[in-house]
């Protein structure tokens, strides 16, 4: 088959293809094997549409990785061994394909571009076929799948050239960060949640990090999460919250209530939780209206759909990030309510581990910290010391393996209210940093105002400073 | 470059012919592989060395070409 015949036959597929460019690249690589280094991290076999060419490129890569000599004879013998028809004709076409080495780069660019276009077309075709499937029932599932396909198809071909950084580049960035810290610039640190003791331990949550916030039920996980979310949003940083347990209005009420705690009238609260949830006086109503007005503009977005899968969370987060590039934090409440993928024979621990890994990858992909709340199993209750430990996470699929930060929330008064009253630890909450990939472990204290679902700082300033050091 | 291209084309035709000769029993597999290796090292050899090497790997083919 002549070059123009192959081109014509591939064109009938209605896909962008340039058989001549494919030949030029292969011809140059066989003639000048040292140039394989220049393309190996950018060109994959899929960049070649002609199957004979694709096979030749695979052979070239095989010889390259196996330290074998790349030559016409070696490629010829491999083609013969695989029973390819007319290998000599195939190779002679390559010998005649190029005039100068300068043709390599433009041809590689053509192949990369066309493969990118083909991926987009293929994704669109697949989505169209799925959408037209008469058996389709789950529109939400299709939307999530469609987003995934488009996202995968529009990923750049960026290869090792972007991933390999020399020490000069790395240290230049480190030095820049050092200068920012020295000058006290905010972006020198991770994301502050405006709890000095927590920020002191973490120096802010880092982009791409997965932060686990785990506790037994009713310990205050959601409250602490919402407090941190509100504090971040108050600085104009968009936050996306996935609430798989409470609906959006419940979260809204909690945020308002938590803010109302800061208003006092004399030595009493201006609005109690009970009053907010029953009936307010005119003054209380005006004050509460003011709180509403202060909160309206906060860039907090809530997804309160139950039974979301990781794939659906990923799809929604990707779309949100595309529409809100300044997204600064994702919060998920909570892990055990995420719907596991169906049709699997794997153990629960493996499934949870896989979901956590995927969420960590999502944090990395979107370049934001992701706080994931998690329940702890009942094992804690059977111990005398009920402070959670890393091993309490282990039954749930090696969560700690994938987490960058593991925070446990513990309150003495939850288990021993009388003793806590005697010891004066009533209302005290311990935030136990059991793991920090980029920092120290330790414990800080907050005070939990349960009625207002509000945490306030308790760790003394000098201790916070110590932690910061 | 055109000369280079002709040389590569000739190499492919030559090795294709040798393979057919091997299939016909005119060349042993050992001779065939020796010829492949010789072609891969062609750039490193002058005319005399090539003829000497070719005689070494395949007397029959050398006589045929000679």
Interface residues (C-beta under 8 A of the other chain):
Chain A: X31 X69 X71 X72 X73 X74 X76 X77 X80 X87 X88 X91 X92 X95 X96 X99 X100
Chain B: X1 X4 X5 X8 X9 X11 X12 X13 X15 X16 X19 X36 X39 X40
